[in-house]
């Protein structure tokens, strides 16, 4: 058994506990993230609003992934990242006369 395998085995109970806490207290965590973002935005006088909003969204997304670690989310997807949309077929050359 390799080092990473042993590490994963030892951290699995902690990950399960964090997941359970995220499921149980998700609304409180979201509220705390929003409150912290608002305070930081006020302290920076709106200079970094877009970055603060982006970071808050990413933190909420990570928390949601932890809370729904079984691979199902409220949207009903299987937890895999979305694939790129299919590219359009190449344009056909204009007709010649």
N, C-alpha and C positions, 0 to 999 in steps of 0.2 A: 504494500500500500504506500503510495507516494505521499509526500508532504502535503500537497494540496488536498488530496483525498481525506487525510486525517484532519486537516483544518476544516474542511467542509462538514465532516461528521461531527466535529466538536461545536461548530457554530450553528448547526441545524436547529437545536432547541432554542437558541437565542432568536433566530430568524422567525421561528414559529411564534414565540412570545411577542415579538415586535409586530408581527402580522395580526395577532389577536388584539393587541392594544390599538393598532391602527383601525381595525374594524370597529372596536368598541368606542373609541374616542375620536373618530374621524371628523365629526362636526366641530369639536373643540380645537382640534389641530388646525382645521381650516380657518376658524375664527382667529386663532393665535397668529397664523401666518398673515392674514389680512390686517390684523392690528399692528403687527411688527412692520409690515410694508407701509402702512399709512404713516407711522411714526417716522420711519426712515425717509419717506418721501417729503414729509414736512420739514425734517431737519436739513435735507439737501435742497429745500425750496423748489422742488419739482424738477431740478436739473437732470436727474437720472430716472425719471418716472417710467420711461419705457423699459429700462433695464431692470428696475425693481419689479415692475409688473411681469416681465418675462421670467425673472427668477422665482417669483411667487408662484407663477403657473407651473413651472418645472417642479418646484417643491411639492405642490399639490398633486401633480401627476405621479411623482415618485411615491407619495403617500398612498395614492389610490392603487398603484401597482402592488404595494405591500399588502394593502387591505384585501385585494382580490388575487392573491397569489395562486389560487387554484386554477387560474387560466380563464375564468369566466368573469366578465365585467358586466355592468348594467346594460351596456350596448348589445350584449349577446355575442361578441366576437370571441375567438378562442385565445386571445392574448398575443397572437403573433402580430408583428408590425405590418402595417398595410403595404401592399405592393404598389409599384408605380403603375399608373394607368397605361393601357396599351398605347403605343405610339401610332399616329395616323399613318395610313399607307402612303407611299411616296406619290407625289403628284405626277400625273401622266403628262407627257410633253404636249404642247398645243398642236392641233392638227395643222399640217402643212398643205398649202394649196397649189 
